[in-house]
Amino acid sequence: MSVLAVTGGTGFVGSALIERAVREGHQVRALTRREQPPRDGVAWIAGALDDQDALFALAQGADAVVHVAGVVNARDRAGFTAGNVDGTRRMLDAARDAGVHRFIHVSSLSAREPDLSEYGRSKAEAEALVTASGLDWTIARPPAVYGPGDTEMRDLFRLAARGLALLPPEGRLSVIEVGDLARLLLALALSNEGAGATYEPDDGKPGGWSHKSFARAIAQATGRERVLTLPIPARIMRLAARGDRLVRRGGAKLTLDRVGYFCHPDWVVSEGRMPPSDLWKPEVPTLAGLRRTAQWYRARGLL
């Protein structure tokens, strides 16, 4: 049995990681801003990434830190820096102060192209802090993550269920199901294999998915045999982002910052960056995972 310190444990990826770790008999210490119901195998630590005392309490006595928490949507550079750069710096300091050597950092493929978005820039800066930390670190750069519990792709599923897919300009992407990602993060936390490595895991589909083929897979998962796919030029996407901000304000899913990386043509994982197969390999067929995701949305009235 190991003790894991997890940030972002109340979020999409972090909650999947906690569920997996507890199911396999490990103890979890998880950071939370809000009071959580008691759960076997989980010790909730009240605090946030700007609370150094809470981060030290989180890390103390842990065998590994898995830093999942991050900001995916912010109004400006300062917001991304505070959540992704400063938060990572504080978590690294807490791990060192608590004597924890193993540090798993969840980054993003966007860190490969830091000039495209403030989000990508902040993730690249956080990676630089991790690599210079002196800890036994491993960085995981997941591509687009989907699965039951996700809210970021909900609009894609809702439109596809109605026979429509509004897409970025032509390009390709890789994807990964949240349970597969959680399984990788746990495997990394429990092993020193991969120390000093940056991995880019995905669903195992060579060359990734075109935007159109992934939209058709989502439509199929919702029960639609056909879907109208409409690539949207970048200039129109920017206008749509401004409109989304006016309507949904802080809850907007399409932002100007996201348009920057959505329109990049290549978000396929890099050849040679997959984790070693003796450590991890994807298990969830993407269409099956998309179907389970659609079922989760439908069961909650979200389609």
MIPAKE-878142 format. One record per residue (C-alpha): residue number from 1; residue in three letters; chain; y, x, z. Coordinates in nm, 2 decimals, decimal comma. Each point is the difference from the previous one (the first is absolute). Layout:
% residues N
+-----+--------+--------+--------+--------+--------+
! num ! residu ! chaine !      Y !      X !      Z !
+-----+--------+--------+--------+--------+--------+
! NUM !    ALA !      A !      Y !      X !      Z !
...
+-----+--------+--------+--------+--------+--------+
//
This chain:
% residues 303
+-----+--------+--------+--------+--------+--------+
! num ! residu ! chaine !      Y !      X !      Z !
+-----+--------+--------+--------+--------+--------+
!   1 !    MET !      A !   0,00 !   0,00 !   0,00 !
!   2 !    SER !      A !   0,35 !   0,12 !  -0,09 !
!   3 !    VAL !      A !   0,34 !  -0,11 !   0,11 !
!   4 !    LEU !      A !   0,25 !  -0,06 !  -0,28 !
!   5 !    ALA !      A !   0,38 !  -0,04 !   0,03 !
!   6 !    VAL !      A !   0,12 !  -0,23 !  -0,27 !
!   7 !    THR !      A !   0,35 !  -0,09 !  -0,11 !
!   8 !    GLY !      A !   0,05 !  -0,30 !  -0,22 !
!   9 !    GLY !      A !  -0,30 !  -0,17 !   0,17 !
!  10 !    THR !      A !   0,15 !  -0,35 !  -0,03 !
!  11 !    GLY !      A !   0,06 !   0,03 !  -0,38 !
!  12 !    PHE !      A !  -0,23 !  -0,05 !  -0,30 !
!  13 !    VAL !      A !  -0,16 !   0,34 !  -0,02 !
!  14 !    GLY !      A !   0,01 !   0,08 !   0,37 !
!  15 !    SER !      A !  -0,16 !  -0,32 !   0,11 !
!  16 !    ALA !      A !  -0,29 !   0,06 !  -0,24 !
!  17 !    LEU !      A !  -0,04 !   0,36 !   0,13 !
!  18 !    ILE !      A !  -0,01 !  -0,13 !   0,36 !
!  19 !    GLU !      A !  -0,25 !  -0,26 !  -0,08 !
!  20 !    ARG !      A !  -0,23 !   0,26 !  -0,17 !
!  21 !    ALA !      A !   0,04 !   0,25 !   0,28 !
!  22 !    VAL !      A !  -0,08 !  -0,25 !   0,28 !
!  23 !    ARG !      A !  -0,29 !  -0,14 !  -0,19 !
!  24 !    GLU !      A !  -0,15 !   0,36 !  -0,02 !
!  25 !    GLY !      A !   0,04 !   0,04 !   0,38 !
!  26 !    HIS !      A !   0,32 !   0,21 !   0,02 !
!  27 !    GLN !      A !   0,29 !  -0,05 !   0,23 !
!  28 !    VAL !      A !   0,35 !  -0,06 !  -0,14 !
!  29 !    ARG !      A !   0,34 !   0,05 !   0,14 !
!  30 !    ALA !      A !   0,25 !  -0,19 !  -0,22 !
!  31 !    LEU !      A !   0,38 !  -0,01 !   0,00 !
!  32 !    THR !      A !   0,16 !  -0,35 !   0,00 !
!  33 !    ARG !      A !   0,35 !  -0,13 !   0,01 !
!  34 !    ARG !      A !  -0,11 !  -0,35 !   0,13 !
!  35 !    GLU !      A !  -0,25 !  -0,10 !   0,26 !
!  36 !    GLN !      A !  -0,35 !  -0,04 !  -0,14 !
!  37 !    PRO !      A !  -0,30 !  -0,20 !   0,13 !
!  38 !    PRO !      A !  -0,26 !   0,21 !   0,19 !
!  39 !    ARG !      A !  -0,27 !   0,14 !  -0,22 !
!  40 !    ASP !      A !  -0,32 !   0,19 !   0,09 !
!  41 !    GLY !      A !   0,02 !   0,36 !  -0,10 !
!  42 !    VAL !      A !   0,38 !   0,00 !  -0,06 !
!  43 !    ALA !      A !   0,27 !   0,12 !   0,24 !
!  44 !    TRP !      A !   0,34 !  -0,13 !  -0,12 !
!  45 !    ILE !      A !   0,29 !   0,24 !   0,06 !
!  46 !    ALA !      A !   0,34 !  -0,17 !   0,01 !
!  47 !    GLY !      A !   0,26 !   0,18 !  -0,21 !
!  48 !    ALA !      A !   0,12 !   0,10 !  -0,34 !
!  49 !    LEU !      A !   0,04 !   0,31 !  -0,22 !
!  50 !    ASP !      A !   0,34 !   0,07 !   0,15 !
!  51 !    ASP !      A !  -0,14 !   0,01 !   0,36 !
!  52 !    GLN !      A !  -0,12 !   0,35 !   0,07 !
!  53 !    ASP !      A !  -0,14 !  -0,09 !   0,34 !
!  54 !    ALA !      A !  -0,21 !  -0,27 !  -0,15 !
!  55 !    LEU !      A !  -0,13 !   0,23 !  -0,27 !
!  56 !    PHE !      A !  -0,10 !   0,25 !   0,25 !
!  57 !    ALA !      A !  -0,18 !  -0,27 !   0,20 !
!  58 !    LEU !      A !  -0,17 !  -0,11 !  -0,32 !
!  59 !    ALA !      A !  -0,13 !   0,35 !  -0,09 !
!  60 !    GLN !      A !  -0,09 !   0,11 !   0,35 !
!  61 !    GLY !      A !  -0,38 !   0,03 !   0,04 !
!  62 !    ALA !      A !  -0,07 !  -0,08 !  -0,37 !
!  63 !    ASP !      A !  -0,24 !   0,20 !  -0,22 !
!  64 !    ALA !      A !   0,21 !  -0,07 !  -0,31 !
!  65 !    VAL !      A !   0,32 !  -0,17 !  -0,11 !
!  66 !    VAL !      A !   0,00 !  -0,22 !  -0,30 !
!  67 !    HIS !      A !   0,36 !  -0,06 !  -0,11 !
!  68 !    VAL !      A !  -0,01 !  -0,32 !  -0,21 !
!  69 !    ALA !      A !   0,34 !  -0,14 !   0,09 !
!  70 !    GLY !      A !   0,28 !   0,02 !  -0,25 !
!  71 !    VAL !      A !   0,28 !  -0,19 !  -0,17 !
!  72 !    VAL !      A !  -0,07 !  -0,14 !  -0,34 !
!  73 !    ASN !      A !   0,32 !  -0,20 !  -0,04 !
!  74 !    ALA !      A !   0,35 !   0,10 !   0,13 !
!  75 !    ARG !      A !   0,36 !  -0,07 !  -0,10 !
!  76 !    ASP !      A !   0,09 !   0,36 !  -0,06 !
!  77 !    ARG !      A !  -0,10 !   0,37 !   0,03 !
!  78 !    ALA !      A !   0,08 !   0,00 !   0,38 !
!  79 !    GLY !      A !  -0,26 !  -0,28 !   0,06 !
!  80 !    PHE !      A !  -0,27 !   0,19 !  -0,19 !
!  81 !    THR !      A !   0,08 !   0,33 !   0,17 !
!  82 !    ALA !      A !   0,00 !  -0,16 !   0,35 !
!  83 !    GLY !      A !  -0,34 !  -0,16 !  -0,05 !
!  84 !    ASN !      A !  -0,19 !   0,25 !  -0,22 !
!  85 !    VAL !      A !   0,16 !   0,34 !   0,07 !
!  86 !    ASP !      A !   0,13 !  -0,02 !   0,36 !
!  87 !    GLY !      A !  -0,29 !  -0,21 !   0,11 !
!  88 !    THR !      A !  -0,25 !   0,25 !  -0,13 !
!  89 !    ARG !      A !   0,19 !   0,29 !   0,16 !
!  90 !    ARG !      A !  -0,01 !  -0,17 !   0,34 !
!  91 !    MET !      A !  -0,37 !  -0,08 !  -0,04 !
!  92 !    LEU !      A !  -0,08 !   0,36 !  -0,09 !
!  93 !    ASP !      A !   0,20 !   0,12 !   0,30 !
!  94 !    ALA !      A !  -0,19 !  -0,24 !   0,23 !
!  95 !    ALA !      A !  -0,34 !   0,11 !  -0,13 !
!  96 !    ARG !      A !   0,09 !   0,37 !   0,06 !
!  97 !    ASP !      A !   0,14 !  -0,08 !   0,35 !
!  98 !    ALA !      A !  -0,32 !  -0,19 !   0,08 !
!  99 !    GLY !      A !  -0,23 !   0,27 !  -0,12 !
! 100 !    VAL !      A !  -0,14 !  -0,20 !  -0,29 !
! 101 !    HIS !      A !  -0,09 !   0,22 !  -0,30 !
! 102 !    ARG !      A !  -0,14 !  -0,24 !  -0,26 !
! 103 !    PHE !      A !   0,27 !  -0,20 !  -0,18 !
! 104 !    ILE !      A !  -0,07 !  -0,24 !  -0,28 !
! 105 !    HIS !      A !   0,31 !  -0,11 !  -0,19 !
! 106 !    VAL !      A !   0,01 !  -0,30 !  -0,23 !
! 107 !    SER !      A !   0,24 !   0,07 !  -0,28 !
! 108 !    SER !      A !   0,03 !  -0,16 !  -0,35 !
! 109 !    LEU !      A !  -0,04 !   0,10 !  -0,36 !
! 110 !    SER !      A !   0,37 !  -0,05 !  -0,02 !
! 111 !    ALA !      A !   0,04 !   0,33 !   0,17 !
! 112 !    ARG !      A !  -0,10 !   0,17 !  -0,33 !
! 113 !    GLU !      A !   0,32 !  -0,13 !  -0,16 !
! 114 !    PRO !      A !   0,27 !   0,03 !   0,27 !
! 115 !    ASP !      A !   0,29 !  -0,04 !  -0,24 !
! 116 !    LEU !      A !  -0,10 !  -0,35 !  -0,11 !
! 117 !    SER !      A !   0,07 !  -0,18 !   0,33 !
! 118 !    GLU !      A !   0,13 !   0,04 !   0,35 !
! 119 !    TYR !      A !  -0,34 !  -0,10 !   0,12 !
! 120 !    GLY !      A !  -0,17 !   0,27 !  -0,20 !
! 121 !    ARG !      A !   0,25 !   0,26 !   0,12 !
! 122 !    SER !      A !  -0,05 !  -0,09 !   0,36 !
! 123 !    LYS !      A !  -0,38 !   0,02 !  -0,03 !
! 124 !    ALA !      A !   0,03 !   0,34 !  -0,17 !
! 125 !    GLU !      A !   0,22 !   0,12 !   0,28 !
! 126 !    ALA !      A !  -0,24 !  -0,13 !   0,26 !
! 127 !    GLU !      A !  -0,29 !   0,18 !  -0,17 !
! 128 !    ALA !      A !   0,20 !   0,33 !   0,02 !
! 129 !    LEU !      A !   0,03 !  -0,04 !   0,37 !
! 130 !    VAL !      A !  -0,37 !  -0,06 !   0,04 !
! 131 !    THR !      A !  -0,10 !   0,30 !  -0,21 !
! 132 !    ALA !      A !   0,23 !   0,22 !   0,20 !
! 133 !    SER !      A !  -0,11 !  -0,14 !   0,34 !
! 134 !    GLY !      A !  -0,27 !   0,26 !   0,09 !
! 135 !    LEU !      A !  -0,24 !  -0,28 !   0,08 !
! 136 !    ASP !      A !  -0,34 !  -0,07 !  -0,17 !
! 137 !    TRP !      A !   0,15 !  -0,25 !  -0,23 !
! 138 !    THR !      A !  -0,13 !  -0,20 !  -0,30 !
! 139 !    ILE !      A !   0,22 !  -0,22 !  -0,22 !
! 140 !    ALA !      A !  -0,13 !  -0,31 !  -0,17 !
! 141 !    ARG !      A !   0,20 !  -0,13 !  -0,29 !
! 142 !    PRO !      A !  -0,13 !  -0,35 !  -0,07 !
! 143 !    PRO !      A !   0,10 !  -0,18 !  -0,32 !
! 144 !    ALA !      A !   0,06 !  -0,37 !   0,01 !
! 145 !    VAL !      A !  -0,19 !  -0,15 !   0,29 !
! 146 !    TYR !      A !  -0,13 !  -0,35 !  -0,01 !
! 147 !    GLY !      A !  -0,23 !  -0,22 !   0,21 !
! 148 !    PRO !      A !  -0,01 !  -0,28 !   0,25 !
! 149 !    GLY !      A !   0,31 !   0,01 !   0,22 !
! 150 !    ASP !      A !   0,23 !   0,15 !  -0,26 !
! 151 !    THR !      A !   0,33 !  -0,17 !  -0,06 !
! 152 !    GLU !      A !   0,15 !   0,24 !  -0,26 !
! 153 !    MET !      A !  -0,22 !  -0,12 !  -0,29 !
! 154 !    ARG !      A !   0,02 !  -0,37 !   0,09 !
! 155 !    ASP !      A !   0,25 !  -0,09 !  -0,26 !
! 156 !    LEU !      A !  -0,22 !   0,16 !  -0,27 !
! 157 !    PHE !      A !  -0,30 !  -0,21 !   0,11 !
! 158 !    ARG !      A !   0,21 !  -0,32 !   0,02 !
! 159 !    LEU !      A !   0,14 !   0,04 !  -0,36 !
! 160 !    ALA !      A !  -0,34 !   0,11 !  -0,14 !
! 161 !    ALA !      A !  -0,16 !  -0,32 !   0,16 !
! 162 !    ARG !      A !   0,25 !  -0,19 !  -0,22 !
! 163 !    GLY !      A !  -0,08 !   0,20 !  -0,31 !
! 164 !    LEU !      A !   0,29 !   0,23 !  -0,01 !
! 165 !    ALA !      A !   0,04 !   0,38 !   0,07 !
! 166 !    LEU !      A !   0,35 !   0,16 !   0,00 !
! 167 !    LEU !      A !  -0,06 !   0,37 !  -0,04 !
! 168 !    PRO !      A !   0,19 !   0,33 !   0,00 !
! 169 !    PRO !      A !   0,03 !   0,18 !  -0,34 !
! 170 !    GLU !      A !  -0,32 !   0,14 !  -0,15 !
! 171 !    GLY !      A !  -0,18 !   0,24 !   0,24 !
! 172 !    ARG !      A !  -0,31 !   0,06 !   0,21 !
! 173 !    LEU !      A !  -0,08 !   0,00 !   0,37 !
! 174 !    SER !      A !  -0,28 !   0,06 !   0,24 !
! 175 !    VAL !      A !  -0,09 !  -0,24 !   0,29 !
! 176 !    ILE !      A !  -0,21 !   0,01 !   0,31 !
! 177 !    GLU !      A !  -0,13 !  -0,28 !   0,23 !
! 178 !    VAL !      A !   0,13 !   0,02 !   0,35 !
! 179 !    GLY !      A !  -0,35 !   0,02 !   0,16 !
! 180 !    ASP !      A !  -0,09 !   0,30 !  -0,22 !
! 181 !    LEU !      A !   0,33 !   0,17 !   0,10 !
! 182 !    ALA !      A !  -0,07 !  -0,07 !   0,37 !
! 183 !    ARG !      A !  -0,35 !   0,15 !  -0,03 !
! 184 !    LEU !      A !   0,15 !   0,32 !  -0,15 !
! 185 !    LEU !      A !   0,27 !   0,03 !   0,27 !
! 186 !    LEU !      A !  -0,27 !  -0,03 !   0,27 !
! 187 !    ALA !      A !  -0,22 !   0,25 !  -0,17 !
! 188 !    LEU !      A !   0,29 !   0,25 !  -0,02 !
! 189 !    ALA !      A !   0,09 !  -0,05 !   0,37 !
! 190 !    LEU !      A !  -0,36 !   0,06 !   0,11 !
! 191 !    SER !      A !  -0,04 !   0,32 !  -0,20 !
! 192 !    ASN !      A !   0,19 !   0,32 !  -0,06 !
! 193 !    GLU !      A !  -0,12 !  -0,01 !  -0,36 !
! 194 !    GLY !      A !   0,31 !  -0,03 !  -0,22 !
! 195 !    ALA !      A !   0,23 !   0,18 !   0,24 !
! 196 !    GLY !      A !   0,29 !   0,13 !  -0,20 !
! 197 !    ALA !      A !  -0,08 !  -0,23 !  -0,30 !
! 198 !    THR !      A !   0,19 !  -0,28 !  -0,17 !
! 199 !    TYR !      A !  -0,23 !  -0,27 !  -0,13 !
! 200 !    GLU !      A !   0,07 !  -0,28 !  -0,25 !
! 201 !    PRO !      A !  -0,28 !  -0,26 !   0,04 !
! 202 !    ASP !      A !  -0,06 !  -0,31 !  -0,21 !
! 203 !    ASP !      A !  -0,26 !  -0,25 !  -0,11 !
! 204 !    GLY !      A !  -0,18 !   0,25 !  -0,22 !
! 205 !    LYS !      A !   0,11 !  -0,15 !  -0,33 !
! 206 !    PRO !      A !   0,05 !   0,29 !  -0,24 !
! 207 !    GLY !      A !   0,36 !   0,01 !  -0,14 !
! 208 !    GLY !      A !   0,10 !  -0,29 !   0,22 !
! 209 !    TRP !      A !   0,11 !  -0,34 !  -0,12 !
! 210 !    SER !      A !   0,27 !  -0,10 !  -0,25 !
! 211 !    HIS !      A !   0,25 !  -0,24 !   0,14 !
! 212 !    LYS !      A !  -0,14 !  -0,27 !  -0,23 !
! 213 !    SER !      A !  -0,37 !   0,06 !   0,09 !
! 214 !    PHE !      A !   0,08 !  -0,01 !   0,37 !
! 215 !    ALA !      A !   0,20 !  -0,32 !  -0,04 !
! 216 !    ARG !      A !  -0,30 !  -0,16 !  -0,18 !
! 217 !    ALA !      A !  -0,23 !   0,11 !   0,28 !
! 218 !    ILE !      A !   0,22 !  -0,17 !   0,25 !
! 219 !    ALA !      A !   0,01 !  -0,31 !  -0,21 !
! 220 !    GLN !      A !  -0,38 !   0,00 !  -0,02 !
! 221 !    ALA !      A !  -0,02 !   0,04 !   0,37 !
! 222 !    THR !      A !   0,20 !  -0,31 !   0,05 !
! 223 !    GLY !      A !  -0,22 !  -0,20 !  -0,24 !
! 224 !    ARG !      A !   0,22 !   0,02 !  -0,31 !
! 225 !    GLU !      A !  -0,17 !   0,09 !  -0,32 !
! 226 !    ARG !      A !   0,32 !   0,08 !  -0,18 !
! 227 !    VAL !      A !   0,34 !   0,13 !   0,10 !
! 228 !    LEU !      A !   0,32 !   0,06 !  -0,19 !
! 229 !    THR !      A !   0,11 !   0,36 !   0,06 !
! 230 !    LEU !      A !   0,37 !   0,07 !  -0,05 !
! 231 !    PRO !      A !   0,12 !   0,36 !   0,04 !
! 232 !    ILE !      A !   0,36 !  -0,01 !   0,12 !
! 233 !    PRO !      A !   0,26 !   0,27 !  -0,11 !
! 234 !    ALA !      A !   0,14 !   0,22 !   0,28 !
! 235 !    ARG !      A !   0,35 !  -0,15 !  -0,05 !
! 236 !    ILE !      A !  -0,13 !  -0,35 !   0,05 !
! 237 !    MET !      A !  -0,20 !   0,11 !   0,31 !
! 238 !    ARG !      A !   0,32 !   0,14 !   0,15 !
! 239 !    LEU !      A !   0,17 !  -0,34 !  -0,05 !
! 240 !    ALA !      A !  -0,30 !  -0,17 !   0,15 !
! 241 !    ALA !      A !   0,01 !   0,23 !   0,30 !
! 242 !    ARG !      A !   0,37 !  -0,09 !   0,07 !
! 243 !    GLY !      A !  -0,10 !  -0,36 !  -0,02 !
! 244 !    ASP !      A !  -0,29 !   0,04 !   0,23 !
! 245 !    ARG !      A !   0,23 !   0,17 !   0,26 !
! 246 !    LEU !      A !   0,24 !  -0,29 !  -0,02 !
! 247 !    VAL !      A !  -0,27 !  -0,26 !   0,05 !
! 248 !    ARG !      A !  -0,24 !   0,17 !   0,25 !
! 249 !    ARG !      A !   0,25 !   0,25 !   0,14 !
! 250 !    GLY !      A !  -0,20 !   0,25 !   0,22 !
! 251 !    GLY !      A !  -0,32 !  -0,17 !  -0,10 !
! 252 !    ALA !      A !   0,04 !   0,09 !  -0,37 !
! 253 !    LYS !      A !  -0,32 !   0,14 !  -0,16 !
! 254 !    LEU !      A !   0,17 !   0,13 !  -0,31 !
! 255 !    THR !      A !   0,28 !   0,24 !   0,09 !
! 256 !    LEU !      A !   0,21 !   0,24 !  -0,21 !
! 257 !    ASP !      A !  -0,18 !   0,29 !   0,16 !
! 258 !    ARG !      A !  -0,34 !  -0,14 !  -0,09 !
! 259 !    VAL !      A !   0,11 !  -0,05 !  -0,36 !
! 260 !    GLY !      A !   0,04 !   0,37 !  -0,02 !
! 261 !    TYR !      A !  -0,37 !   0,08 !   0,06 !
! 262 !    PHE !      A !  -0,14 !  -0,33 !  -0,14 !
! 263 !    CYS !      A !   0,12 !   0,10 !  -0,34 !
! 264 !    HIS !      A !  -0,16 !   0,35 !   0,01 !
! 265 !    PRO !      A !  -0,28 !   0,00 !  -0,25 !
! 266 !    ASP !      A !  -0,26 !   0,20 !   0,19 !
! 267 !    TRP !      A !  -0,11 !  -0,09 !   0,35 !
! 268 !    VAL !      A !  -0,36 !   0,10 !  -0,05 !
! 269 !    VAL !      A !  -0,15 !   0,24 !   0,26 !
! 270 !    SER !      A !  -0,01 !   0,36 !  -0,10 !
! 271 !    GLU !      A !  -0,32 !   0,15 !  -0,13 !
! 272 !    GLY !      A !  -0,16 !   0,23 !   0,26 !
! 273 !    ARG !      A !   0,18 !  -0,17 !   0,30 !
! 274 !    MET !      A !  -0,28 !  -0,24 !   0,09 !
! 275 !    PRO !      A !  -0,15 !   0,06 !   0,34 !
! 276 !    PRO !      A !  -0,34 !   0,18 !  -0,02 !
! 277 !    SER !      A !  -0,28 !  -0,24 !  -0,06 !
! 278 !    ASP !      A !  -0,20 !   0,11 !   0,30 !
! 279 !    LEU !      A !   0,29 !  -0,11 !   0,22 !
! 280 !    TRP !      A !   0,10 !  -0,32 !  -0,17 !
! 281 !    LYS !      A !  -0,04 !  -0,20 !  -0,32 !
! 282 !    PRO !      A !   0,13 !  -0,35 !  -0,08 !
! 283 !    GLU !      A !  -0,24 !  -0,29 !   0,07 !
! 284 !    VAL !      A !   0,19 !  -0,31 !  -0,09 !
! 285 !    PRO !      A !  -0,01 !  -0,11 !  -0,36 !
! 286 !    THR !      A !   0,35 !  -0,09 !  -0,09 !
! 287 !    LEU !      A !  -0,06 !  -0,35 !  -0,15 !
! 288 !    ALA !      A !  -0,21 !  -0,09 !   0,31 !
! 289 !    GLY !      A !   0,28 !   0,13 !   0,22 !
! 290 !    LEU !      A !   0,26 !  -0,20 !  -0,19 !
! 291 !    ARG !      A !  -0,21 !  -0,31 !   0,03 !
! 292 !    ARG !      A !  -0,02 !   0,04 !   0,38 !
! 293 !    THR !      A !   0,38 !   0,06 !   0,01 !
! 294 !    ALA !      A !   0,06 !  -0,32 !  -0,20 !
! 295 !    GLN !      A !  -0,23 !  -0,19 !   0,23 !
! 296 !    TRP !      A !   0,20 !   0,13 !   0,30 !
! 297 !    TYR !      A !   0,32 !  -0,12 !  -0,16 !
! 298 !    ARG !      A !  -0,14 !  -0,34 !  -0,09 !
! 299 !    ALA !      A !  -0,15 !  -0,06 !   0,35 !
! 300 !    ARG !      A !   0,36 !   0,05 !   0,14 !
! 301 !    GLY !      A !   0,17 !  -0,22 !  -0,26 !
! 302 !    LEU !      A !   0,17 !   0,31 !  -0,16 !
! 303 !    LEU !      A !  -0,11 !  -0,07 !  -0,36 !
+-----+--------+--------+--------+--------+--------+
//
